[in-house]
Amino acid sequence: MSVPPDDRGLTLGHGLFETLLWAEGGFVHWDAHLDRLARGCPLLGLPAPDRAACRREAEAALAAAGSPERAAVRLTWTAGSGGRGLDLPATLEPRLLATAAALVQPQEPATLATATVRRNHASPASRLKTLGYLDNVLARAEARAAGAGEALMLNTRGEVACAAAANVFWIEGGVVRTPALDCGVLDGIVRGQVLRACARLGIPAEEVRVGPEALAGVPVFLTNSLIGVRPVASLDGRELPTSDLVAALARAVG
């Protein structure tokens, strides 16, 4: 696998990606990931990738990684080579790449630190998995420097948005809350599963726009396709309470 130096994904971050879980001999939520990838393509001026080609590349990446029993498989869809400058080339030739790496499921709760790096909620890219993930990289590095494993990111209005690589939920008064998508939040696949599980189980759930004070002293958990539902033990060095509801939701989404 090689990427030429004029690939727009490399030079401009022009492209999308999806990270899928491979476990128990199959891709978890394959169709949901490919659907989300296809939904993001029109905004970037890209055609959707061929699904059969995505499957072939993903399986080849797994084989190249030694066929681990559990793996993170990343599909990257770039705008391809396009010469110098911002304008789209007259003819697009997108490039599909796939990588895989063995994955160990975290057993301990996460720890969070609030990052100074903000999500630009006004940018349409904030709700897509684009190749421009530098803000997330910087936020994670800031959290690690503060002794935490993951970053809590606020948006440019000062509202809770997400973690560097996960959606954020918390439980207050028996109500499950998560930031609304217009806070600059990715429409996470497990995020959607949790909200549907709440509806199915009769648990009140709300998508909200609030400041970080809402997370003080309440149970918090993270979601993404690789970790599923993961409780948070502390935020900015302050211990957070646990809740049996987090474990119940983890079981409900599988």
C-alpha positions as CSV (number, residue, x, y, z in Angstrom):
1,M,0.0,0.0,0.0
2,S,1.3,3.4,-0.9
3,V,-0.1,6.9,-1.1
4,P,1.4,9.4,-3.7
5,P,2.5,12.8,-2.4
6,D,-0.3,14.6,-4.2
7,D,-3.2,12.6,-2.6
8,R,-5.7,15.1,-1.3
9,G,-6.3,13.0,1.8
10,L,-2.6,13.5,2.6
11,T,-2.2,17.2,1.6
12,L,-5.6,18.6,2.6
13,G,-7.3,16.0,4.8
14,H,-9.9,15.6,2.0
15,G,-11.5,12.3,2.8
16,L,-13.4,10.2,5.3
17,F,-12.7,7.1,7.4
18,E,-14.5,4.5,9.4
19,T,-13.1,2.3,12.1
20,L,-14.8,-1.0,12.5
21,L,-14.6,-3.8,15.1
22,W,-13.7,-7.3,14.0
23,A,-14.7,-9.8,16.6
24,E,-16.0,-13.4,16.8
25,G,-15.3,-13.9,13.1
26,G,-17.2,-11.0,11.7
27,F,-17.3,-7.2,11.3
28,V,-19.5,-5.6,13.9
29,H,-22.1,-3.1,12.5
30,W,-20.6,-3.3,9.0
31,D,-23.7,-1.9,7.2
32,A,-24.1,1.0,9.7
33,H,-20.4,2.0,9.1
34,L,-20.7,1.9,5.4
35,D,-24.0,3.8,5.4
36,R,-22.4,6.6,7.5
37,L,-19.4,6.7,5.1
38,A,-21.8,7.0,2.1
39,R,-23.8,9.8,3.9
40,G,-20.7,11.9,4.4
41,C,-19.5,11.6,0.8
42,P,-21.8,14.2,-0.9
43,L,-20.7,16.9,1.5
44,L,-17.0,16.4,0.5
45,G,-17.9,16.1,-3.2
46,L,-17.0,12.4,-3.3
47,P,-18.8,9.4,-4.7
48,A,-19.5,6.6,-2.2
49,P,-17.0,3.7,-2.3
50,D,-18.0,0.4,-3.7
51,R,-19.0,-1.8,-0.8
52,A,-17.6,-5.0,-2.3
53,A,-14.3,-3.3,-2.7
54,C,-14.4,-2.1,0.9
55,R,-15.0,-5.7,2.1
56,R,-12.2,-7.0,0.0
57,E,-9.7,-4.4,1.3
58,A,-10.8,-4.9,4.9
59,E,-10.4,-8.6,4.7
60,A,-7.0,-8.2,3.0
61,A,-5.9,-5.9,5.8
62,L,-7.0,-8.4,8.4
63,A,-5.0,-11.1,6.7
64,A,-1.9,-8.8,6.5
65,A,-2.2,-8.2,10.2
66,G,-2.1,-11.9,10.9
67,S,-5.9,-12.5,11.2
68,P,-6.2,-11.5,14.9
69,E,-9.3,-12.7,16.7
70,R,-10.2,-9.1,17.7
71,A,-9.1,-6.1,15.6
72,A,-9.7,-2.5,14.7
73,V,-10.1,-2.2,11.0
74,R,-9.9,1.2,9.4
75,L,-11.3,2.0,6.0
76,T,-10.0,5.3,4.5
77,W,-11.6,6.9,1.5
78,T,-9.6,9.8,0.1
79,A,-10.3,12.2,-2.7
80,G,-7.3,10.8,-4.6
81,S,-4.6,12.7,-6.5
82,G,-5.6,16.2,-7.4
83,G,-2.6,18.4,-8.1
84,R,-1.8,21.6,-6.2
85,G,-4.4,23.9,-4.6
86,L,-7.9,23.6,-3.0
87,D,-10.1,23.2,-6.1
88,L,-11.4,19.8,-6.9
89,P,-9.8,18.2,-10.0
90,A,-12.0,17.9,-13.1
91,T,-12.0,14.1,-12.7
92,L,-12.0,12.6,-9.3
93,E,-10.3,9.3,-8.7
94,P,-10.8,8.5,-5.0
95,R,-8.5,6.1,-3.3
96,L,-9.5,3.3,-0.9
97,L,-7.1,2.2,1.8
98,A,-7.5,-0.3,4.7
99,T,-5.5,-1.2,7.7
100,A,-6.0,-3.5,10.6
101,A,-4.5,-4.0,14.1
102,A,-5.0,-6.4,16.9
103,L,-7.2,-4.9,19.6
104,V,-7.5,-5.5,23.3
105,Q,-10.7,-4.6,25.0
106,P,-10.1,-2.2,27.9
107,Q,-11.1,-3.7,31.2
108,E,-10.8,-0.6,33.5
109,P,-13.0,2.5,33.5
110,A,-11.7,5.5,31.5
111,T,-10.3,8.6,33.0
112,L,-11.1,12.0,31.5
113,A,-9.4,15.5,31.5
114,T,-11.1,18.5,29.9
115,A,-9.0,19.8,27.0
116,T,-8.5,23.4,26.0
117,V,-8.8,22.3,22.3
118,R,-12.4,23.1,21.2
119,R,-14.8,21.5,18.7
120,N,-15.9,23.9,16.0
121,H,-19.7,23.1,16.2
122,A,-20.4,25.4,13.3
123,S,-18.2,23.3,10.9
124,P,-20.0,20.6,9.0
125,A,-16.8,18.6,9.3
126,S,-17.3,18.3,13.1
127,R,-20.2,15.8,12.5
128,L,-18.2,13.7,10.0
129,K,-15.2,11.3,10.4
130,T,-13.0,13.3,8.1
131,L,-9.2,12.9,7.7
132,G,-8.6,16.2,9.5
133,Y,-8.5,14.8,13.1
134,L,-5.7,17.1,14.4
135,D,-7.9,18.7,17.0
136,N,-8.7,15.3,18.4
137,V,-5.0,14.3,18.4
138,L,-4.0,17.5,20.3
139,A,-6.9,17.1,22.8
140,R,-5.9,13.5,23.5
141,A,-2.2,14.5,24.0
142,E,-3.3,17.3,26.4
143,A,-5.3,14.8,28.4
144,R,-2.5,12.3,28.5
145,A,-0.1,15.1,29.7
146,A,-2.7,15.7,32.5
147,G,-2.5,12.1,33.6
148,A,-5.8,11.0,32.0
149,G,-6.5,8.5,29.3
150,E,-9.0,10.4,27.2
151,A,-10.0,14.0,26.6
152,L,-13.3,15.7,27.2
153,M,-13.8,18.2,24.4
154,L,-16.1,21.3,24.6
155,N,-17.3,23.2,21.6
156,T,-16.7,26.8,20.7
157,R,-19.8,27.8,22.7
158,G,-18.3,26.1,25.8
159,E,-20.8,23.2,25.7
160,V,-19.9,19.5,26.2
161,A,-19.3,17.9,22.9
162,C,-17.5,14.6,23.0
163,A,-14.3,12.8,23.9
164,A,-11.4,12.8,21.5
165,A,-12.5,9.4,20.1
166,A,-15.9,8.7,21.7
167,N,-19.3,10.0,22.4
168,V,-20.1,11.1,25.9
169,F,-23.1,10.2,28.1
170,W,-24.0,10.9,31.7
171,I,-26.9,10.0,34.0
172,E,-28.7,12.6,36.1
173,G,-31.7,11.9,38.2
174,G,-32.3,8.6,36.3
175,V,-32.2,10.4,32.9
176,V,-29.5,9.5,30.4
177,R,-28.2,12.6,28.6
178,T,-25.8,13.1,25.7
179,P,-24.8,16.2,23.7
180,A,-27.1,17.0,20.7
181,L,-25.5,16.5,17.3
182,D,-25.4,20.3,16.6
183,C,-22.9,20.6,19.5
184,G,-20.4,19.4,16.9
185,V,-20.9,15.8,17.6
186,L,-20.3,12.7,15.5
187,D,-23.5,10.6,15.0
188,G,-21.8,7.6,16.6
189,I,-23.1,4.2,15.9
190,V,-23.1,3.0,19.5
191,R,-24.4,6.4,20.5
192,G,-27.5,5.6,18.4
193,Q,-27.7,2.1,19.9
194,V,-27.7,3.5,23.4
195,L,-30.5,6.0,22.6
196,R,-32.6,3.2,21.0
197,A,-31.9,0.9,24.0
198,C,-33.2,3.6,26.3
199,A,-36.4,3.9,24.3
200,R,-36.8,0.1,24.3
201,L,-36.2,-0.2,28.0
202,G,-38.3,2.8,29.1
203,I,-35.3,4.8,30.3
204,P,-35.7,8.5,29.8
205,A,-33.0,9.9,27.5
206,E,-32.3,13.5,26.3
207,E,-30.0,15.1,23.7
208,V,-29.0,18.4,25.4
209,R,-26.8,21.5,25.1
210,V,-25.1,22.1,28.4
211,G,-21.8,23.2,29.9
212,P,-19.3,21.0,31.6
213,E,-20.7,21.6,35.0
214,A,-23.4,19.1,34.1
215,L,-20.9,16.3,34.4
216,A,-19.8,17.1,37.9
217,G,-20.6,14.4,40.4
218,V,-22.7,12.2,38.1
219,P,-22.0,8.8,36.4
220,V,-20.4,9.3,33.0
221,F,-19.7,6.8,30.2
222,L,-18.2,6.8,26.8
223,T,-19.3,5.0,23.6
224,N,-17.7,4.1,20.3
225,S,-17.5,1.0,18.0
226,L,-14.3,-0.4,19.5
227,I,-15.1,0.0,23.3
228,G,-18.8,-0.3,23.2
229,V,-20.0,1.2,26.5
230,R,-17.2,2.2,28.9
231,P,-17.8,3.9,32.3
232,V,-15.6,6.8,33.4
233,A,-13.9,6.7,36.8
234,S,-12.8,10.3,37.0
235,L,-13.0,13.7,35.4
236,D,-10.2,16.3,35.9
237,G,-8.9,14.2,38.8
238,R,-12.2,14.1,40.6
239,E,-13.8,10.7,41.2
240,L,-17.2,10.1,39.6
241,P,-19.9,7.8,41.0
242,T,-20.9,4.5,39.3
243,S,-24.3,3.4,38.2
244,D,-25.8,0.0,37.5
245,L,-27.6,1.6,34.6
246,V,-24.3,1.9,32.7
247,A,-23.8,-1.9,32.9
248,A,-27.4,-2.4,31.9
249,L,-27.0,-0.3,28.8
250,A,-23.7,-2.1,28.0
251,R,-25.6,-5.4,28.0
252,A,-28.5,-4.0,26.0
253,V,-26.2,-2.8,23.1
254,G,-24.1,-6.0,23.2
